[in-house]
Amino acid sequence: MAGRLGLYRDQVDDESVHRAATAGVSTARILDVVAECAFATLVGMVDNLAGRGPLDELLRPRAWAGASRVP
């Protein structure tokens, strides 16, 4: 479900949510995953609008090589 949420944003089908719930994922945890994905999307949008802020030391080795500016 989280993978579909990341790929398709708001177009996660009911079956994906049902499979997660059937596998024992609680409703609260499902909502946590949705909130985290929404937050990550918002952070990415703000970063793009702000002209890309510097990456934390932990993330620098994982920086996308095609980024307009990699600190």
Secondary structure as GFF3:
##gff-version 3
##sequence-region A 1 71
A	DSSP	alpha_helix	2	8	.	.	.	ID=ss1
A	DSSP	alpha_helix	14	22	.	.	.	ID=ss2
A	DSSP	alpha_helix	27	49	.	.	.	ID=ss3
A	DSSP	three_ten_helix	60	62	.	.	.	ID=ss4
###
